[in-house]
């Protein structure tokens, strides 16, 4: 299991906890449970479940060894912010 898969599962489980136990979730946010806390916990739950599902379905490009290796060369924004006295990055 990769770290991305573990992170996505944690987001899905956390979002499900916010969805199915809103009183407990609002107490973790130090909010008294009420109508505003119910809306907030539902929004956080849906956000975490969607982000977790998107992370779970994300695929690494083939032939890469890590997240940095998918950059081809140096990003163009690094060349534009180079200090004037520096000749190579």
C-alpha positions as CSV (number, residue, x, y, z in Angstrom):
1,X,0.0,0.0,0.0
2,X,1.4,3.4,-0.9
3,X,1.3,6.5,1.2
4,X,-1.3,8.0,-1.1
5,X,-3.6,5.1,-0.6
6,X,-3.2,5.3,3.1
7,X,-3.9,9.0,3.1
8,X,-7.0,8.5,0.9
9,X,-8.4,5.8,3.2
10,X,-7.8,8.0,6.2
11,X,-9.7,10.9,4.5
12,X,-12.6,8.5,3.7
13,X,-12.8,7.1,7.2
14,X,-12.5,10.5,8.8
15,X,-15.2,11.9,6.5
16,X,-17.5,9.0,7.2
17,X,-17.0,9.6,11.0
18,X,-18.0,13.2,10.5
19,X,-21.1,12.1,8.5
20,X,-22.3,9.3,10.8
21,X,-21.4,10.7,14.2
22,X,-21.8,14.5,13.9
23,X,-22.1,15.1,17.7
24,X,-18.8,13.4,18.3
25,X,-17.2,15.3,15.3
26,X,-18.5,18.6,16.5
27,X,-16.9,18.0,19.9
28,X,-13.6,17.3,18.2
29,X,-13.9,20.8,16.6
30,X,-14.8,22.3,20.1
31,X,-18.3,23.3,18.9
32,X,-21.5,22.9,20.8
33,X,-23.8,20.7,18.8
34,X,-26.5,22.7,17.1
35,X,-27.8,23.5,13.6
36,X,-24.7,25.4,12.6
37,X,-22.4,22.6,13.8
38,X,-24.5,20.0,11.9
39,X,-24.1,21.9,8.7
40,X,-20.4,22.3,9.3
41,X,-19.8,18.6,10.1
42,X,-21.8,17.6,7.0
43,X,-19.7,19.9,4.8
44,X,-16.5,18.6,6.2
45,X,-17.7,15.0,5.8
46,X,-18.6,15.4,2.2
47,X,-15.3,17.3,1.5
48,X,-13.2,14.6,3.1
49,X,-15.0,11.7,1.4
50,X,-14.7,13.4,-2.1
51,X,-11.0,14.2,-1.6
52,X,-10.3,10.7,-0.3
53,X,-12.1,9.1,-3.3
54,X,-10.2,11.3,-5.7
55,X,-6.9,10.5,-4.1
56,X,-7.8,6.8,-4.1
57,X,-8.5,6.8,-7.9
58,X,-5.4,9.0,-8.7
59,X,-2.7,7.2,-10.7
60,X,1.0,7.9,-10.9
61,X,2.4,8.4,-14.4
62,X,4.0,5.2,-15.7
63,X,7.7,4.9,-15.3
64,X,8.0,7.3,-12.4
65,X,9.7,6.6,-9.1
66,X,8.2,9.3,-7.0
67,X,6.2,12.5,-7.2
68,X,9.2,14.7,-8.1
69,X,10.3,12.6,-11.0
70,X,7.2,13.5,-13.0
71,X,8.7,17.0,-13.5
72,X,10.5,17.1,-16.8
73,X,13.5,19.4,-16.4
74,X,13.2,22.5,-14.3
75,X,9.8,24.2,-14.0
76,X,9.7,27.4,-16.0
77,X,8.7,29.6,-13.0
78,X,12.1,28.8,-11.4
79,X,13.9,30.4,-14.4
80,X,11.8,33.6,-14.2
81,X,12.5,34.1,-10.5
82,X,16.2,33.5,-10.6
83,X,18.3,36.2,-8.9
84,X,20.4,38.3,-11.2
85,X,23.8,37.1,-9.9
86,X,23.0,33.4,-10.1
87,X,24.0,31.7,-13.4
88,X,22.7,28.2,-12.7
89,X,20.0,26.7,-10.5
